[in-house]
Amino acid sequence: MSASTRFAIAGIAAALLALPPAQASEPDFQRIQNTIFTPLCTSCHSGLFAPHRLRLDERNSYRLLVGMQSAEVPSLQRVKSGDPNASYLVQKLEGHAAEGIRMPASGPALSAEAIALIRHWIAGGAPAPAQNP
């Protein structure tokens, strides 16, 4: 193998090592809805008496989260597309929000994997589900 080939291979390898690890899948709101919001959140966050009018049922959750002002901390959006750290939803789930308690309030904290899934979706621009009801 020539010196120039070795140099090219070394450069490609270095570039690949510098890349962030690939996510297992594209950000997917429907997966979050089906595995987190519907089974864990809708017992409280549904219907006319949902706290802060935040209904997390499949019909309403996306439009009431993305780009919407938080009722508890109006300077923050519930979900700020592209910025999980500035998203009030993430702050509530991780338990470090300026107001209120960690969510879900009626059960154990979400797993690190569940929160990572939500963070990944927000960081990826919080894309809408394929068919937003």
mmCIF file of the C-alpha atoms, coordinates in Angstrom:
data_MODEL
# 
_entry.id   MODEL 
# 
loop_
_atom_site.group_PDB 
_atom_site.id 
_atom_site.type_symbol 
_atom_site.label_atom_id 
_atom_site.label_alt_id 
_atom_site.label_comp_id 
_atom_site.label_asym_id 
_atom_site.label_entity_id 
_atom_site.label_seq_id 
_atom_site.pdbx_PDB_ins_code 
_atom_site.Cartn_x 
_atom_site.Cartn_y 
_atom_site.Cartn_z 
_atom_site.occupancy 
_atom_site.B_iso_or_equiv 
_atom_site.pdbx_formal_charge 
_atom_site.auth_seq_id 
_atom_site.auth_comp_id 
_atom_site.auth_asym_id 
_atom_site.auth_atom_id 
_atom_site.pdbx_PDB_model_num 
ATOM 1   C CA . MET A 1 1   ? 0.000   0.000  0.000  1.00 0.00 ? 1   MET A CA 1 
ATOM 2   C CA . SER A 1 2   ? 1.392   3.378  -0.972 1.00 0.00 ? 2   SER A CA 1 
ATOM 3   C CA . ALA A 1 3   ? 2.024   6.168  1.504  1.00 0.00 ? 3   ALA A CA 1 
ATOM 4   C CA . SER A 1 4   ? -0.681  8.319  -0.099 1.00 0.00 ? 4   SER A CA 1 
ATOM 5   C CA . THR A 1 5   ? -3.264  5.512  0.256  1.00 0.00 ? 5   THR A CA 1 
ATOM 6   C CA . ARG A 1 6   ? -2.340  5.018  3.916  1.00 0.00 ? 6   ARG A CA 1 
ATOM 7   C CA . PHE A 1 7   ? -2.597  8.771  4.459  1.00 0.00 ? 7   PHE A CA 1 
ATOM 8   C CA . ALA A 1 8   ? -6.054  8.871  2.821  1.00 0.00 ? 8   ALA A CA 1 
ATOM 9   C CA . ILE A 1 9   ? -7.290  5.922  4.903  1.00 0.00 ? 9   ILE A CA 1 
ATOM 10  C CA . ALA A 1 10  ? -5.971  7.534  8.087  1.00 0.00 ? 10  ALA A CA 1 
ATOM 11  C CA . GLY A 1 11  ? -7.733  10.788 7.199  1.00 0.00 ? 11  GLY A CA 1 
ATOM 12  C CA . ILE A 1 12  ? -11.048 9.025  6.575  1.00 0.00 ? 12  ILE A CA 1 
ATOM 13  C CA . ALA A 1 13  ? -10.737 7.090  9.827  1.00 0.00 ? 13  ALA A CA 1 
ATOM 14  C CA . ALA A 1 14  ? -10.016 10.282 11.768 1.00 0.00 ? 14  ALA A CA 1 
ATOM 15  C CA . ALA A 1 15  ? -13.023 11.993 10.204 1.00 0.00 ? 15  ALA A CA 1 
ATOM 16  C CA . LEU A 1 16  ? -15.295 9.073  11.078 1.00 0.00 ? 16  LEU A CA 1 
ATOM 17  C CA . LEU A 1 17  ? -14.106 9.045  14.680 1.00 0.00 ? 17  LEU A CA 1 
ATOM 18  C CA . ALA A 1 18  ? -14.917 12.748 14.981 1.00 0.00 ? 18  ALA A CA 1 
ATOM 19  C CA . LEU A 1 19  ? -18.562 12.231 14.016 1.00 0.00 ? 19  LEU A CA 1 
ATOM 20  C CA . PRO A 1 20  ? -21.151 12.038 16.804 1.00 0.00 ? 20  PRO A CA 1 
ATOM 21  C CA . PRO A 1 21  ? -22.616 8.579  17.353 1.00 0.00 ? 21  PRO A CA 1 
ATOM 22  C CA . ALA A 1 22  ? -25.536 7.830  15.073 1.00 0.00 ? 22  ALA A CA 1 
ATOM 23  C CA . GLN A 1 23  ? -28.989 7.644  16.612 1.00 0.00 ? 23  GLN A CA 1 
ATOM 24  C CA . ALA A 1 24  ? -30.798 4.347  16.265 1.00 0.00 ? 24  ALA A CA 1 
ATOM 25  C CA . SER A 1 25  ? -33.633 6.006  14.386 1.00 0.00 ? 25  SER A CA 1 
ATOM 26  C CA . GLU A 1 26  ? -34.979 9.304  13.178 1.00 0.00 ? 26  GLU A CA 1 
ATOM 27  C CA . PRO A 1 27  ? -36.860 11.440 15.708 1.00 0.00 ? 27  PRO A CA 1 
ATOM 28  C CA . ASP A 1 28  ? -40.376 9.997  15.898 1.00 0.00 ? 28  ASP A CA 1 
ATOM 29  C CA . PHE A 1 29  ? -43.197 11.762 17.705 1.00 0.00 ? 29  PHE A CA 1 
ATOM 30  C CA . GLN A 1 30  ? -45.635 8.892  17.165 1.00 0.00 ? 30  GLN A CA 1 
ATOM 31  C CA . ARG A 1 31  ? -43.312 6.552  19.069 1.00 0.00 ? 31  ARG A CA 1 
ATOM 32  C CA . ILE A 1 32  ? -43.190 9.053  21.955 1.00 0.00 ? 32  ILE A CA 1 
ATOM 33  C CA . GLN A 1 33  ? -46.966 9.341  21.891 1.00 0.00 ? 33  GLN A CA 1 
ATOM 34  C CA . ASN A 1 34  ? -47.491 5.577  21.885 1.00 0.00 ? 34  ASN A CA 1 
ATOM 35  C CA . THR A 1 35  ? -44.868 4.627  24.474 1.00 0.00 ? 35  THR A CA 1 
ATOM 36  C CA . ILE A 1 36  ? -44.804 7.627  26.828 1.00 0.00 ? 36  ILE A CA 1 
ATOM 37  C CA . PHE A 1 37  ? -47.639 10.149 26.558 1.00 0.00 ? 37  PHE A CA 1 
ATOM 38  C CA . THR A 1 38  ? -50.603 7.821  26.049 1.00 0.00 ? 38  THR A CA 1 
ATOM 39  C CA . PRO A 1 39  ? -49.735 5.162  28.655 1.00 0.00 ? 39  PRO A CA 1 
ATOM 40  C CA . LEU A 1 40  ? -48.045 7.393  31.255 1.00 0.00 ? 40  LEU A CA 1 
ATOM 41  C CA . CYS A 1 41  ? -49.415 10.921 30.942 1.00 0.00 ? 41  CYS A CA 1 
ATOM 42  C CA . THR A 1 42  ? -53.024 10.860 29.779 1.00 0.00 ? 42  THR A CA 1 
ATOM 43  C CA . SER A 1 43  ? -54.394 9.658  33.107 1.00 0.00 ? 43  SER A CA 1 
ATOM 44  C CA . CYS A 1 44  ? -53.942 13.285 34.237 1.00 0.00 ? 44  CYS A CA 1 
ATOM 45  C CA . HIS A 1 45  ? -53.291 15.234 31.038 1.00 0.00 ? 45  HIS A CA 1 
ATOM 46  C CA . SER A 1 46  ? -56.537 14.671 29.168 1.00 0.00 ? 46  SER A CA 1 
ATOM 47  C CA . GLY A 1 47  ? -60.015 16.096 28.998 1.00 0.00 ? 47  GLY A CA 1 
ATOM 48  C CA . LEU A 1 48  ? -61.359 19.473 30.050 1.00 0.00 ? 48  LEU A CA 1 
ATOM 49  C CA . PHE A 1 49  ? -59.553 19.509 33.388 1.00 0.00 ? 49  PHE A CA 1 
ATOM 50  C CA . ALA A 1 50  ? -56.037 18.703 32.167 1.00 0.00 ? 50  ALA A CA 1 
ATOM 51  C CA . PRO A 1 51  ? -53.456 20.647 34.198 1.00 0.00 ? 51  PRO A CA 1 
ATOM 52  C CA . HIS A 1 52  ? -52.569 23.947 32.509 1.00 0.00 ? 52  HIS A CA 1 
ATOM 53  C CA . ARG A 1 53  ? -54.804 22.895 29.601 1.00 0.00 ? 53  ARG A CA 1 
ATOM 54  C CA . LEU A 1 54  ? -52.053 20.540 28.456 1.00 0.00 ? 54  LEU A CA 1 
ATOM 55  C CA . ARG A 1 55  ? -53.803 17.538 26.964 1.00 0.00 ? 55  ARG A CA 1 
ATOM 56  C CA . LEU A 1 56  ? -51.389 14.817 25.917 1.00 0.00 ? 56  LEU A CA 1 
ATOM 57  C CA . ASP A 1 57  ? -53.852 12.581 24.125 1.00 0.00 ? 57  ASP A CA 1 
ATOM 58  C CA . GLU A 1 58  ? -53.010 11.667 20.543 1.00 0.00 ? 58  GLU A CA 1 
ATOM 59  C CA . ARG A 1 59  ? -55.373 14.234 19.036 1.00 0.00 ? 59  ARG A CA 1 
ATOM 60  C CA . ASN A 1 60  ? -53.977 17.240 20.922 1.00 0.00 ? 60  ASN A CA 1 
ATOM 61  C CA . SER A 1 61  ? -50.475 16.609 22.221 1.00 0.00 ? 61  SER A CA 1 
ATOM 62  C CA . TYR A 1 62  ? -48.347 17.772 19.290 1.00 0.00 ? 62  TYR A CA 1 
ATOM 63  C CA . ARG A 1 63  ? -50.147 21.070 18.742 1.00 0.00 ? 63  ARG A CA 1 
ATOM 64  C CA . LEU A 1 64  ? -50.234 21.837 22.486 1.00 0.00 ? 64  LEU A CA 1 
ATOM 65  C CA . LEU A 1 65  ? -46.521 21.144 22.947 1.00 0.00 ? 65  LEU A CA 1 
ATOM 66  C CA . VAL A 1 66  ? -44.449 22.356 20.010 1.00 0.00 ? 66  VAL A CA 1 
ATOM 67  C CA . GLY A 1 67  ? -43.848 26.086 19.950 1.00 0.00 ? 67  GLY A CA 1 
ATOM 68  C CA . MET A 1 68  ? -46.415 26.716 22.694 1.00 0.00 ? 68  MET A CA 1 
ATOM 69  C CA . GLN A 1 69  ? -45.717 28.936 25.676 1.00 0.00 ? 69  GLN A CA 1 
ATOM 70  C CA . SER A 1 70  ? -45.486 27.181 29.029 1.00 0.00 ? 70  SER A CA 1 
ATOM 71  C CA . ALA A 1 71  ? -48.296 28.147 31.410 1.00 0.00 ? 71  ALA A CA 1 
ATOM 72  C CA . GLU A 1 72  ? -46.012 27.837 34.441 1.00 0.00 ? 72  GLU A CA 1 
ATOM 73  C CA . VAL A 1 73  ? -42.975 29.636 32.993 1.00 0.00 ? 73  VAL A CA 1 
ATOM 74  C CA . PRO A 1 74  ? -44.203 31.872 30.157 1.00 0.00 ? 74  PRO A CA 1 
ATOM 75  C CA . SER A 1 75  ? -40.654 32.744 29.082 1.00 0.00 ? 75  SER A CA 1 
ATOM 76  C CA . LEU A 1 76  ? -40.193 29.126 27.955 1.00 0.00 ? 76  LEU A CA 1 
ATOM 77  C CA . GLN A 1 77  ? -41.844 27.090 25.260 1.00 0.00 ? 77  GLN A CA 1 
ATOM 78  C CA . ARG A 1 78  ? -43.183 23.690 26.208 1.00 0.00 ? 78  ARG A CA 1 
ATOM 79  C CA . VAL A 1 79  ? -41.122 22.282 23.336 1.00 0.00 ? 79  VAL A CA 1 
ATOM 80  C CA . LYS A 1 80  ? -38.625 24.543 21.619 1.00 0.00 ? 80  LYS A CA 1 
ATOM 81  C CA . SER A 1 81  ? -37.754 22.861 18.333 1.00 0.00 ? 81  SER A CA 1 
ATOM 82  C CA . GLY A 1 82  ? -34.058 22.084 18.118 1.00 0.00 ? 82  GLY A CA 1 
ATOM 83  C CA . ASP A 1 83  ? -33.313 22.941 21.762 1.00 0.00 ? 83  ASP A CA 1 
ATOM 84  C CA . PRO A 1 84  ? -34.162 20.282 24.358 1.00 0.00 ? 84  PRO A CA 1 
ATOM 85  C CA . ASN A 1 85  ? -32.405 22.182 27.165 1.00 0.00 ? 85  ASN A CA 1 
ATOM 86  C CA . ALA A 1 86  ? -34.659 25.213 26.626 1.00 0.00 ? 86  ALA A CA 1 
ATOM 87  C CA . SER A 1 87  ? -37.798 23.059 26.408 1.00 0.00 ? 87  SER A CA 1 
ATOM 88  C CA . TYR A 1 88  ? -39.973 23.160 29.512 1.00 0.00 ? 88  TYR A CA 1 
ATOM 89  C CA . LEU A 1 89  ? -41.147 19.590 28.864 1.00 0.00 ? 89  LEU A CA 1 
ATOM 90  C CA . VAL A 1 90  ? -37.601 18.261 29.276 1.00 0.00 ? 90  VAL A CA 1 
ATOM 91  C CA . GLN A 1 91  ? -37.038 20.360 32.393 1.00 0.00 ? 91  GLN A CA 1 
ATOM 92  C CA . LYS A 1 92  ? -40.230 18.951 33.946 1.00 0.00 ? 92  LYS A CA 1 
ATOM 93  C CA . LEU A 1 93  ? -39.360 15.363 33.036 1.00 0.00 ? 93  LEU A CA 1 
ATOM 94  C CA . GLU A 1 94  ? -35.822 15.688 34.376 1.00 0.00 ? 94  GLU A CA 1 
ATOM 95  C CA . GLY A 1 95  ? -37.037 17.375 37.571 1.00 0.00 ? 95  GLY A CA 1 
ATOM 96  C CA . HIS A 1 96  ? -35.159 20.666 37.329 1.00 0.00 ? 96  HIS A CA 1 
ATOM 97  C CA . ALA A 1 97  ? -37.906 23.032 36.171 1.00 0.00 ? 97  ALA A CA 1 
ATOM 98  C CA . ALA A 1 98  ? -38.111 26.424 37.885 1.00 0.00 ? 98  ALA A CA 1 
ATOM 99  C CA . GLU A 1 99  ? -41.780 25.820 38.741 1.00 0.00 ? 99  GLU A CA 1 
ATOM 100 C CA . GLY A 1 100 ? -43.823 22.796 39.686 1.00 0.00 ? 100 GLY A CA 1 
ATOM 101 C CA . ILE A 1 101 ? -42.790 19.231 40.310 1.00 0.00 ? 101 ILE A CA 1 
ATOM 102 C CA . ARG A 1 102 ? -41.160 16.498 38.249 1.00 0.00 ? 102 ARG A CA 1 
ATOM 103 C CA . MET A 1 103 ? -43.458 14.740 35.819 1.00 0.00 ? 103 MET A CA 1 
ATOM 104 C CA . PRO A 1 104 ? -45.060 12.320 35.802 1.00 0.00 ? 104 PRO A CA 1 
ATOM 105 C CA . ALA A 1 105 ? -46.287 13.337 39.231 1.00 0.00 ? 105 ALA A CA 1 
ATOM 106 C CA . SER A 1 106 ? -48.302 10.181 39.812 1.00 0.00 ? 106 SER A CA 1 
ATOM 107 C CA . GLY A 1 107 ? -45.552 7.677  39.128 1.00 0.00 ? 107 GLY A CA 1 
ATOM 108 C CA . PRO A 1 108 ? -41.840 6.995  38.942 1.00 0.00 ? 108 PRO A CA 1 
ATOM 109 C CA . ALA A 1 109 ? -39.553 9.211  36.906 1.00 0.00 ? 109 ALA A CA 1 
ATOM 110 C CA . LEU A 1 110 ? -39.198 8.365  33.247 1.00 0.00 ? 110 LEU A CA 1 
ATOM 111 C CA . SER A 1 111 ? -36.240 6.200  32.357 1.00 0.00 ? 111 SER A CA 1 
ATOM 112 C CA . ALA A 1 112 ? -33.106 7.813  30.971 1.00 0.00 ? 112 ALA A CA 1 
ATOM 113 C CA . GLU A 1 113 ? -33.890 6.098  27.662 1.00 0.00 ? 113 GLU A CA 1 
ATOM 114 C CA . ALA A 1 114 ? -37.382 7.635  27.487 1.00 0.00 ? 114 ALA A CA 1 
ATOM 115 C CA . ILE A 1 115 ? -36.039 11.108 28.219 1.00 0.00 ? 115 ILE A CA 1 
ATOM 116 C CA . ALA A 1 116 ? -33.265 10.582 25.664 1.00 0.00 ? 116 ALA A CA 1 
ATOM 117 C CA . LEU A 1 117 ? -35.906 9.692  23.055 1.00 0.00 ? 117 LEU A CA 1 
ATOM 118 C CA . ILE A 1 118 ? -37.773 12.952 23.757 1.00 0.00 ? 118 ILE A CA 1 
ATOM 119 C CA . ARG A 1 119 ? -34.518 14.949 23.744 1.00 0.00 ? 119 ARG A CA 1 
ATOM 120 C CA . HIS A 1 120 ? -33.539 13.366 20.403 1.00 0.00 ? 120 HIS A CA 1 
ATOM 121 C CA . TRP A 1 121 ? -36.919 14.251 18.883 1.00 0.00 ? 121 TRP A CA 1 
ATOM 122 C CA . ILE A 1 122 ? -36.672 17.874 20.056 1.00 0.00 ? 122 ILE A CA 1 
ATOM 123 C CA . ALA A 1 123 ? -33.018 18.212 18.976 1.00 0.00 ? 123 ALA A CA 1 
ATOM 124 C CA . GLY A 1 124 ? -34.048 16.896 15.556 1.00 0.00 ? 124 GLY A CA 1 
ATOM 125 C CA . GLY A 1 125 ? -36.472 19.790 15.122 1.00 0.00 ? 125 GLY A CA 1 
ATOM 126 C CA . ALA A 1 126 ? -39.519 18.218 16.841 1.00 0.00 ? 126 ALA A CA 1 
ATOM 127 C CA . PRO A 1 127 ? -41.010 16.978 13.568 1.00 0.00 ? 127 PRO A CA 1 
ATOM 128 C CA . ALA A 1 128 ? -44.730 16.327 13.426 1.00 0.00 ? 128 ALA A CA 1 
ATOM 129 C CA . PRO A 1 129 ? -46.019 12.777 13.146 1.00 0.00 ? 129 PRO A CA 1 
ATOM 130 C CA . ALA A 1 130 ? -46.603 11.602 9.589  1.00 0.00 ? 130 ALA A CA 1 
ATOM 131 C CA . GLN A 1 131 ? -50.348 12.135 9.967  1.00 0.00 ? 131 GLN A CA 1 
ATOM 132 C CA . ASN A 1 132 ? -50.966 14.766 12.640 1.00 0.00 ? 132 ASN A CA 1 
ATOM 133 C CA . PRO A 1 133 ? -54.616 14.313 13.708 1.00 0.00 ? 133 PRO A CA 1 
# 
